[in-house]
Amino acid sequence: MKVFKVVLFLGLIVIATTPSVKANIADFDEVWQKRAQKATETAQKAYEPNPHHVANDLNKKTHKIQNSRKISMQT
């Protein structure tokens, strides 16, 4: 019963403080609105819908780095 009361108390604290965390600061700050807009645009430009292309690109770059290290270690 004691554990239930503690969990209930902590749950009520979380529920009570959740709205104050956001505080609607982003609605009024132009700098953060511009940064959020730029971040969204950058993410949309960088998005690749085909995960196989992303994996292949990563694999090519990884192999290139590994091969360059092997060559430099041999010399």
Residue pairs with C-beta under 8 A, 6 or more apart in sequence:
25 32
26 32
26 33
26 36
48 54
